[in-house]
Amino acid sequence: MSSSKQNSSKNQFVYREFGNDNSPALERAIPELPPAQQNLRVQATRSGRKGKTVTVITGFQSKPETLQTLVKELKTQCGTGGTVKDNEVEIQGEHKQKILEILTKLGYKAKISGG
């Protein structure tokens, strides 16, 4: 048996219940919905941030690249810092009204959530 045939036979599985196979077929697909079909919630919160107010936007169904461009736009419009964490956008400070206006101009369906 040739060495190339031996290497290929080592990588083939007849049955595999568990394991760390990172094939593209096993990756979870992230739906990329158009902005008009996304229902976003904008709220200001302080919990877990040592008393600092952060405006959090939740409900995105977009790819991380789309969220990065959106957070960059929001940061420049609000003049503050921000980040993307767990498919949520966080902008430093309380900018609920301003972010709501920006998101509706971009075509998103957004509402202010919380008090």
N, C-alpha and C positions, 0 to 999 in steps of 0.2 A: 504494500500500500504506500502511496506517495505521501510526502509530508503535507502537501496542501490539502489532500483529502482527509488526513488525520485532523488538521486544524479545523476544517469545516464541520467535521462530525462532532467535535467537542462543543461547538457552539449551538448545536441543534438540540432541542428539547422535544420529547414526545409528550410529556405532561408536566405542567408547572403550576402549582397552586399558589405558592407565595414566592416573593423575590423582588428584586429591585430592577425591573426591566423598564428603562426609560424610553420606550419606543414611542414614536409620534402618535400611534394609534391609541395609546393609553392616556395621553394628555387630555385634560378636561378642556373642552372648547369654550372660549369666552365669547358670548354673543355680542356682536357689534351692532347695536341698534342705532338708528338715526336719532338725533337729538329730540325730535318731536314725539317720539315714542317712549322716552325715558321720563319717569316721574321722580323728581329729585326733592329732597328735603334739606332745607337750610336751617341750621340752629346754632346758637352760641352756647358754649358750655365751658365750665371750669373744672369739671371733675377729673381728678388724676393729673392735673397740670400745675400744681402748687399755686393755685389762686390766679393763674393767668387765663384770660379769656381767649378762647379760640373759636372761630366760626367753622363748623363742620358741615360738609355737603355730602349726603349719602344717597344711595339709590342708583349709582352709575352701573350701566351694563355696557362697558366699553373696554377696549384694550388698554394696557398700561401706557402705550405710546400716545394715545389720544388724551389720556388723563394728564400726562406730563405737559403736553402743549396747552391744555386748558388751565392747569395750575400756573403755568408761566404767565398766561394772559391775565389771570385773576390777581396774581402777585403784582404785576406792573400797574394794573388799574387801581388796586387798593394801596399800593406803595408800602407793602409789608412783605414778610416772609411767609412761606407755606410749604406744604409737602403733600405727598400721596402716601397713605397708609391703608393697607387692606381694602383697596378699591374705594376708599373715601378720600376726599380732599379736605385738608385742614389749612385754614388761613389764619394767621396770627391777628388777634384783635377782634372786636365786634363790628362786623361789616355786613350784617344780614341784609339790609335794604339795598346796599350798593351791589352786593353779589347777586341778589335776586334780579335786579335790573339788568346786569350784565348777562346773566344766564338766559333771561327771556329774550334779549336782543340776539343771542346766539341761537335761539330756536328751541331751547330746552323748556319743558314743563316743570316749573319749580314752585314750591310753596315754602313759607316760613313755618317751622315746626317749633313747638315749645313756647315758653313764656318770655 
